[in-house]
Amino acid sequence: MIERVSLFTSKRDLLLFALLSFIILLISLFLEYRAYQKFIVFDSALVDATVLKQYVKSKNNRTYQVLKLKSSDGLVFYTTAKKSLQDIKNQEIQLEVWPKDLDFYKYLTTFYGPSKIIKINEAKSTKQSLNEFISSSHKEKEITNIYQALYTATPLDFKLQKSFSTLGVSHLLAISGFHLGVLSALLFFFLRPIYGYMQDRFFPYRNSKRDLFVIVGLLLFAYMLFLDSPPSLIRAFGMLIVGFVLYDRGIKIVSMQTLFITVLLLLSLFPRLFFSLGFWLSASGVFYIFLFLIHFKDLSKTWQFLLLPLWVYLLMLPFSLAIFENFSIYHPLSIIWTMLFTLFYPLSIFIHFIGFGDIFDPALLWLLNLGKEGVLAGLNQYLFLFYILLSLGAIFSRRVLYALLLFGCSLFIYAIYHVAQF
């Protein structure tokens, strides 16, 4: 068997790639800055946006609605509206925004902009129609929200977010590499016999793997655009493209270089990803998977299959506690839920198409009830920073790798002990 080679064989190659990425980043930032100047050139700006979230808030004896919006240009910002505003979640609106005191940093991240709604588009988008189809299959609003998050990247309500973070399964509701992997496998499974039939009769000289990847890649790209390109999905799709290109040229895929190339290219092309928590969490999950596969490549496939879920759980636990801070006695069961999700996700899509989308509703309600019982078990930010540095060191040293694993195990014991005290 021919051994695959690394893409970068010298420090010079690596530095040249980093320099190229830096130049692309400067161009991207320049274009973003021009768009920013255009946005603030007048006292107000007309913006077409989609309502991602809508909820009521009370402050200083005043009740109003908060809207989280994403513009057609990719801006994500908050604004407020009257309490009497009807439910316009997931609808497209046009509004006048006053970007007072808006600096370039806030423009790239998330900002608050006072506004006035000018027009609400009553015509239903494809995503709204799909969400209504999902809603028609379920009686419980919470269950509807779960499936909408899974299929159309609709944001979860705060209570649901808390329940799933308590159960340690928030990653299953954020569409990323896990979902993309399942979808790409399904597409290959269904398209391969069709392509094989056509290839045998019309173009036997074609490379079937390459052609099928292009077809699947285009379908997944269309799906990503349909979902308004969530950061975690951008990372997954970028890695899919980079991974195939490297594989097609006989270059090693399971390598930190692959992750490094993907992350650097995406950050260069889309600077907003620097400030996306979903992007970094998605990249971190791949990092720890690769860390395991690189250091324990000599283990049998069976042992890798059995140990990898436990490894990822323990090494992603510091992220979970540092960001979400919720933990419960059921949190470790996320290993099982994650493995079962591989079957649940495609099956749930199928049963919605045949009109039995509510089959799993009782099980999901049971799971949500488990997520209501939890405690706060946060991780100190300095310890978390130390953990990040330890993770980077583990790339080069097996001893540091074991220290990293010890950190994750110790934190798990601490969290279990914390739960036992309540």
N, C-alpha and C positions, 0 to 999 in steps of 0.2 A: 504494500500500500504506500502510495506517495505521500510524504509528510507535507502538510500545508506550511507555508512560510509566513513570517510576520510582515506587515506592510512597511513599517519603519525599521530599517536595519542599521541605522546610524543616528547619532544625535543631530547631525546636519539635516537629515530628512525631516526629523521631528520639528526642528526649529523653523525650517522653511514652511512647513504646514501651519505652525503656530503664527508665523508672520503673515501668511496669506489670510488666515482666519481673522487676524487683527485688522488687516486692511479692509476686509469685508465688513467687519464690525463698525469701523469708522464710517464707511459709506452708508451702512444701515442707520447709524445714529444721526448722520447728516440729513438723511431723508426724513427721519422721525422729527428732527428739530425743525426742518422746513414746514412739516405738517403742523407742528406745535405753534410756530409763528403765525401760520395762516389761521389757526384756531383762535388765537388771542388778539388778532389784529384789530378787531372791533370790540366794543363793550359786550356784545352778545354774539352767539353763533347758533345757526340752525343745525340740528342734529337729528338724524334718523337712527333710531335705536330699538332694540328688543328688550322687553321687561323680563329680567331673569328672576328677580325676587320682588315680592310685595308683602309688606307686613305693617301692622299698626304699632305705633310707639307713643308713649306718654312721657312728657317732660315739662317741668315747671307749670303744672296745671293745664297743659295743652296737649291735645291728642291729635296726631297726624299720621299719615302713611309714609313709609320709607320705600323707595324704589331703587333696586339695583339694576343698572342698565348696561347693555353692551351695544356700542354704536356699530354702524356698518364699516367703519374704519378700524375697528378693534379696540376702541376706547372702552374701559370699564370704569363706571363712576356711579355715585349715589346721588339721589336728589330726594326732595320731599314733595308731598302733594296733600290736598285736603283729605280729611277723614272720610268725606262723602264719596270719594272717587270709587267707581265700580271696580270689580276684579278685572284687571287687564294683564295678569301674569301670562307670559309667553307671547303677548301681542306686540305688534310693531307700531311704534308711535313716532310722531315728529314733535320736537320740543325746542323751545328757545332757551339756551343755557347762557348764564352769565359767569364766565370763568374768572371771577375776581381773585386776584392774588395767586393765580395758578402758575407754579413754576414747572420747569421741564421734568424734574424728578417725579412730581405728583402726576404729571401728564402720562409718564411711562408706567406708573403703578396704578393706584386707585385714588380718586379724589371725590370731594363733595362739590357739586355745582348747583346753585340755586337755579330754578328753571320754571318755565310755564309750558304746560302741554298745549300744543296747537292743534294736533290732529291725532285721532286714534284710528288706525287702519282696521276697519271692520272685516275686511276680507281675510279669510283664514289661510294661514300658511300651511305648507305640507306638514311641518312639524306639529302645528296645532291640531290638524286633522288626525295625525297619528296619535297624539296625546288623548284626543277625544275617543278614538277607537280603543285605546288601552283602558281609559276610564270606564267605558261601557261594559267592560268585562269584570269589574270589581265594585263591591258595595262600600268597602272601607277606603276612606280618603288616603290613609297612610299607605295602604298597599298599592294604591294607584300611583302615589308619589314614588314608591320604590321602583316599580316597573318603568315609569317614565324616566327615572334617573338612569336605569340600566340601558334603555333603548334610545332615548333622545337627549341624554345628558342634561335633563332638567334638574336644577339644584334641589337638594333635599331640604325639607323644613328643619328648623333648628332642633326640635325635639327628636326627630329621626336621626339627625347627625349625631346627637349625644348618645342615643341608644346604640347605634352601630359602632361608635368609637369605644363605648363601654364593653361591647362584645369583641372588639378588635378586628372588625370586618369592614371598616370604612373603605379599604382599598377595593373591595368587591363592587362598591357602588360608584366608584369613579372610573369611568371608561378609560382603559389604558392598555398596556401590553398584554395583560392577561386576557382581556376581551378580544383584542385584535388577533391574538394567537388562536383563540377558539374559532373566530369568524373566518380567518384565513384557512384554517384546517378544513372547515365545512365547505368553503368555496372550492378548495382544491379537490375535495372528495366528490362534489357534484359536477364540477367542470371537467375533471380528468377524463371520464369515459366519453363525454361529448366531444372533447378535443381529440381524443384518441381515435374516435370514429372518423372525424373529419381529416385527421392527419393521414391515416392509412389510405384514404381514397384520393386526397387532393394535394397534400404537401408533406410526403414522408421525409423530406430532406430537412425539415425544420427541427429546431431544438425544443422539445416539448416543455421541459422544465422552465426554460427562459420565457417562452411564449405564455405559459400558464401564469408565471409570476407577474408578467406585464399586465395580463387581464385582471388577475386578483388585485394587484397593486392599484390599478385604475379604479376598480370597484371600491376598495377601501379608502382611496383618496376622495372619491365622491362622497362616501359616508362621512369622512372626517369633515369635509366642507359643509355637509348637511347639518352636522352637529355644531357648527361654528368653531371648529378647531380647538377643542379643549387642550390645554398645555400638556397634560399627561398623554393624550392621544397623539399629539404632535411628536413627542419624544418617541413613542412606540413606533409610529409610522416612519419617522426618520431612521430609527435603528433597523427597521425592517428593510428599508432601501439600502442602507449602508451595508448591512449584513449580507444581503443577496449579492450586491456588487462585489464584495470581498470574496464570498463563496464561489461566485462564478469565475473568479480569476485565481482560484487556488490559494487564497490567503486565509489565514487563521481567523475564525469568527469569535470563538470563546476566548477573548483577550481583553484586557483593560484598554488596549489601543482602540478596539472597536467602540467601546463606550466613550472613550476620550474623543475620538473623531466625531461621533454623533453629537455629543453634548457641545463641543466647541463649534461645530458647523451650525447647529440650531441656534445657539446663543448669538453667533455672528450674524445670522440672517434675521433673527427675531429677538432683538434686545429686550423686549418686554418679558421674555421668559426668565430673565435674571431674577425677577421679582415674583415669580409664580411658585407657590408652595407645592402645587400639584406636580409641576415639572420636576422639582428636586426630589420629591418623594418617589416619583416614578423612576427617576434615574438611580436613586439610592437602592431601591429594590433590586434592580438589575446589577448594581455594583456588588451587593452581597451574594447574589446568585453566582456571578462570575468568580468572586473570591473563593467560594466553596469549590466550584468546578475546576479552578486552576490549582488550588492547593491539594485537593483530594481527587485528582484525575485518575489515580491508580486504583481507587475503589471500584468495585464491581457496579454495574448499572443498577442492580437491585438495591444495594446499599445506598447509592446516590439518590435513588428514587425515594427511599424510606427516610433518609436523614435530611435531605434538602429542605422539606417543609418546616421541620423543627429548627433547622439552622436559620432560615430566613425569619421565622417567628422571633427567635431569641435576639437576633441582631437588628431587627427592625423595632423591637420593643422600646429601646430608648427614644426613638423618633415618636412613637405612639404616646409615650408618657410625657415627653417634652412638649409636644404640640397639643395633644388633646387632653391629657392628664387624667382621663377616665380609666378605671380598671374595675374588674369584678372577678369573682371566682370562675365565671364562665369564659373569661378572656382567652385562656389557653385553648379552649375548644375551637378557636378560630382556625387552627391548623386543620381540623376536620371539616369545618364549613368551607374552607378554601378548596380542599380536595373535592368535596361534593359539588362545589359550584361549577366545576368543569363539566359535569353532567347536567346540572340544573339550568345553566345559561342557554345552551342550544335547545334543550327540551322545552324551556319556558317560551322561547320564540315560536316553536312549532305548535304548542297547545293554544297559543293566542290566535294563530292563523286558522286553526280548525274549530275555534269557538269554545274552548274549554280553559280559558286563561285563568280561571279562579280556582283551579285544582289545588294549587299550593298555598292558597290564602290562609287556611287554618294553621299550617306549619309556620308561615311567616309571622302571623299574629302571635303565635307561641314564642317565636324567637324574639320578637319585639318586647314581649313582657319580660323575658329574661334580661334584656338590656336596660330595663328601668331600675334595676338594683345594682348600684355601683358606688364606688368611693373615689375621691380625688387622690391620686398618687403621682404627683408631678415629679419631673426630674430637673434639678438645678441647672441653670443655663451654662454655668462654668463646667460642670461635670459633662454636660452634653457636648460642649466644645472640645473637651478633652477626649471624649469618645470619638468625635469626628477625626481628630488628629491620630488617634490610635487606629482607626479604620484605614487611614491612608498609609500608615506605617505597616499595616498587615499585608499590604500588597507585596512588600519586599522581604518580610521576615516571618517565618513560621512561629517564632516565639511570641512576637507581637500579636499574631493571629490567635494564639491560645489565650493571651491576656485579654484580647477583645471578646473572645467567647466567655471567659471568666466574668468579665464585666456584665455581659448580657444575662448570664445565669444568676449572678449576684443580684442584679436589678429585679429579675423575676422572683427570686426568693423574698426580696424586700417587699415587692408589690403584693405577693400572696400573704405575707405576714401582716401587711397594712390592712388588707381585707379582713383577716382573722380578728383584728382588734375591734371591728365594728359589729 
